[in-house]
Amino acid sequence: MMKELLLVNYNIHVTEQVRINEREGFRDRDYTYFIISATNKEMIHLEQAALAYYLAEIGYNQTAIPIPTLGNSWFVEKDNNHYFVLRVADIQCDKEVTHGNKLAEFHNKTAAYSYEPKEISSYGQWKNLWINKLTAFERKIEQEADSNQTKYYRLLADVFPYLIGLSENAIQYLQESETDKRFHQGDQGVFAFRRYKQHLLEPVIWTDDLAYDHPTRDIAEFIRYKFLEDQLDMTEVSSFLKDYQESRPLSVFSWRLLYARLVYPIHFFDFIEAGFHVDDFQRKYLELKQFVRKQELYEKRLGTLFEVMDVDYKRYDLPIIKWLG
């Protein structure tokens, strides 16, 4: 029982059970606690913990910070599984600051962090990470398709050459962008999220969501999820970016990184990766068909990105991928 784990290993007496962002938590008089499965390697958890403590120090009291056990360990073992406990001082309720401003403020504040993590940093490494991801997925899909003769894997085998082409376009665009010297201070590394949707508006910042990267990672992922919505209000995206740029204007280099990241089909790879861990291939088949249909709309929206954001891409000599839109 999780209450017992808190009492025995942390001497924490909780009185109430809560649920936030699909995670079960427990409260005492002062804090809310969450018991999280420690599935990554230890150094990843420790680097994320260092980022979380820094966020709490600079005023992000809704950050869930890991706490040590009575025996001064970060991890606790129960039923052959390893866990760690996160503690939150304040559950965030205030959403008054506009979203773009909030993300810009988060990036501004965390740019002052003086140590670049090793395990959770993707800063300056997108090209190699993307190439490695593409290679690994190609190999894994071949293996899975051989052992699972299903409609899902047949469709995936049909779709994957298209994803290879898309990925190669993004990698080439990124490679050319890396020679562009039109960057400024706003291009330094910051705290980011693995896949940013609207994490800063949520009640809790989760330690295990944290990463270290170029700020356009978060902007791109927010736009990606918006572009994948059936009903899109483009003014929401343009307002978000306008508000962000009030305090953190994007350099030409940033715009190029943003565009390259949106071309790279990260959402497809996330979807396929999730499929490696389920057995309901019929459901995955129907979801993949839907995903493929959505991609056409996604590309059309991406094709208008610079115009909608009022970026004079011709003046800045920003290349665009002609077939998009």
N, C-alpha and C positions, 0 to 999 in steps of 0.2 A: 504493500500500500504506500502511495507516494507521501501521504502525511507522515507516515512512520519514518520514511527516508529523511525528511526534513528534520524531524525531531532527533533521531539517533545521530545523524551525521553533522547537523548544523545547530542543534539545540534551538530550533525555531518552532514555536507553538502557533499554528495557524487556526483561524476560527471560521473562515468562510472560503467557499470555492467560487471561482469566477471563470469566465471564458472570454478571451480577447483574441481577435484575429485567428479564430479556430484553434487557439491553444488554451489548454486547461491551466488555470493558475490558482494560487492560494493566497489569502490575505491574513496578516496579523494587524495590529493597531497602526503600524507605521508604513509597511511596505506591501507590495504584491510580488509573489515569487512564482517562477516557472521552472519546471524540471525538463531539461532538453536532452535529447539523445546525442551523445558525443560520437558522431559517425565519421568525422573528418580526422586527418592526422593531427596529432597534438599541437604542432607548431601553428597550424591554421587557426585553431581555437585560441591559442595564446596571443597571436597577432591581432585577431579580432577583439580579444579582451582588452588589449592595450588601446585600440581605437575607441572602444566603448567607454573606458575609463576617462580618456581625454574628452570625449563628448560630454560626459557627466560633469567634468571639471569646468567646461566652458559654458555650462548652463542648459544643456539638453537633458533635463531631469527625467524625461520620458524614456531615456536609454536604459535598456535591460542589461545590467552589468553582471558578469559572473562573480560569484563569491566563493571563497575557499571554505573547505570543511573544517571541523574542529581539529582535525589532524593536519591542517594546513595544505591540503591537496585541492587541486582545481576540479578533480574528477572523483566520482563515487561509483562503485560497482554494485549492481543488483541483478540477480538472476542472469549472470554472465553477460550483462550489457553495461556499458559505461554511460554515465550521465553527468551533467553539470547543472548547477542551479543559477538562474538569473534573478536579479532583484531589481525592481523598478520603484523609484521614489515617488514619481508623479505620473499618473495616467493623463495624457494630454487631451484636453477638451477644446481648447481655444483654436479656432481655425480662421481667425480674422485676417491674418496677413495673407496676401495673395500668393498663390502657389509658386509662380515664377520667382517672386521676391524671396520666398522662403528657401527655395533651392539655391539661389544665388548667395544668400546669407550663409547657408550651410557650407557651400564651397569656399566662400571668402574666409570663413573662420577656420576651416580645417586645412586651408593652404598653409597656415602658420605651423602646422605639425612638422617637426624637424627630422623625423626618422622615416625613411621609406621602408615599409615591410617587404619581406622577400616572397613569402608564400602566397599572399593575397593581393599582390600588386600585379596589375596588367599594364602598367604605365609604359608606353613605348614598345609594347610587345605584341600588339594586335596582329601584325602580319604573320609572325611565327605561330601564334596561338590559332589563328584562323586556318593556316595551312595544315597544322597538326590535327586540328579538329576535323577538317574535311577528310584527311587521309584515314584517321581513326574510324570515322563514321562509315566511310566507303568499305573498309575491311569488315567492320562489325555487321553492317547490313548484309553483306555477301554471306557471312557465316549464318546469321539468323534466317535469311531467306532459304538457305540450303536445308536447315533443320525444321523450318516452319512453312510448309507449302500452303499458305493461306492467301485469300484475296487481298488482305492488308499488305503482305510483303510483295505480292505481285504488283500492286499499285505503287508501292514505295520504290520498287525496282524501276518502274516506268518514270516516276517523278524525279528520281535521284540525278539522272544526267542533267536535267534542267537546274537542279540545285548546285551541281558542280559548276555549270556555266555561270550562274549567278554569283557564286562564291569567287570564282576566278576573276570576274568583272570587279568585284569589291576589292579583292586583294591587289589587283593591278592599279586600281584607282588610289588605294591607300599607299602603295609603293611610290606612285608618282607624287602623291601629296607630301610624302616625307622629305622631298627635296625642296618644298615650298618654305621659304624663310620668313614668310609674313605672319610671324607669331609674336606674342607679347606675354606679359607676366600672368595673364589669365589662363595661360596654357600649362602652368605647372601642375604637378600632381595634387589631388585632393582626396578626401574620403568620398567614397561612392557606394552604390548598392549593387548587388549582383544583377538584379533586373529591376530598375526603378520604375514604379508605376506612380504611386503617390505616397510613398513611405513617410514623408515628413508631415503629412496631414493625418496620419494614423495615430491611435492612442499610444503606441509603443514603437521605439526604434529597436529592432532585434539585433543583438550582437552577431548572430550567425548570418545576417544579410549583408554585413559590411565588407567593403573591398577598398582598394586604393587604386586610383586610375586618373586618366584625363577627364576633366569635367564633362566633356561631351558624351561620355558613356551614359550618364544619367539622363541628359537631355534627349539623346537618341532613343533610349529605351522608353521614355515617357511618350515620345511621338510615335514610336513603333506600335505601342498598344492602342493608342488613339486611332492610328491609321487602320488597325485591324478591326475596329468596331464597325458594326453594320451601319449604324446611324452616326455620322461624324459631324460635329459642329466645328468647322475649320477655324472659326474665330476663337474657340477655346485654345487651340494650339498656337495661333498667332499671338493671342494675349499672353499666354504662358511664356513664350519666347521674348516678347516685348518687355514684360515685367522682369524677366531674368536679366535682360541686357541693360536695364536701367542702372544696375550696379556692377554687372560683369559683361561688358560688351564682348561679343565673339570676334576673334581674329579671323582673317581669311583662312588661315591654317585650320582653325577650329571648324569652320563651315565645311571644309573639305573632309575632315575626320568624321563629322556628323553625317554627311552624305554617304560616305563609304560604309559607315556602320549600319545605316538604314538599308543600304543595298544588300549587305551580307545577311543571309537568311537565318539569323540567330533563332528566330521564333520557330522555324522548321526544325532546327537541330534540337531545341528544347523539347519540342513535341515528340520527335523520334526517340530521343533519349528516355523520355517517360514511358514510351511504348515498349522499351526493353524489359520493363519490370511488371508488365501486366499480361494476363492470359486471354483477356476478352478481345480477340482479334476482330470480331465483327464490329464491335463498338469503335475500335481504333480505325477500322476501314472507313466507316461512315464519317468519323471525325476528320480523317485525312482528306476524303473527298471534299468536305466542307472547307478545309484549310486551303486546298488547291483553288477552290472557287474564290475564296477571299483574297488570294494572292493577286489576282487580276486587278481587283479594286485597290489593293494596297499599292501596287506599282503605279497605277494611275494617279493616286494621291501623291506618291513620292515624286512623280514626274513634275508636279506643280509646286514642289516644296519652296524653291527659291522665289517664285512669283508670289505665292501666298504670304511668305515672310518678308516680302518687299526687299529682297536682296538683289542688287544689280549684278548678276553673275557675269554678264558680259564685260562690264567695267572692271570687275575684280579678276577677270580672266579665270573664272571658276568653270572647269569643264563639267559638262552634264552627260549622262549616258543617254544616247539618242533614243534607244528603243523603249525607255520608260515612258509610260503614259500613252 
